[in-house]
Amino acid sequence: MSIDIRKIERALISVSDKTRVVDLARALTEHGVEILSTGGTARLLAENGIHVVEVSDFTGFPEMMDGSVKTLHPRVHGGILGRRGRGDAQMA
């Protein structure tokens, strides 16, 4: 059996309990992982010197409902649900 190991390129971090989230994000960035985040989590990471891309900047779509709806966008869901090795036409 062959194991197909791929490098993690991007991580979405959005948490209510921010305990140790800075440590997690720092460890990921040290391995070359781009961090996407929302609202308060993004602010905390940026304040601690971690480069973070706001989800709304990534999607080109603003947060809705006073920040309650942040990650409901095809660019986010496509990344979560997509299957590696399949072309865009197969996933459409």
Secondary structure, DSSP 8 states (H G I E B T S, - for coil): ---------EEEE--S--TTHHHHHHHHHHTT-EEEE-HHHHHHHHHTT---EEHHHHHT---BGGGTB-S-SHHHHHHHH--TT--HHHH-
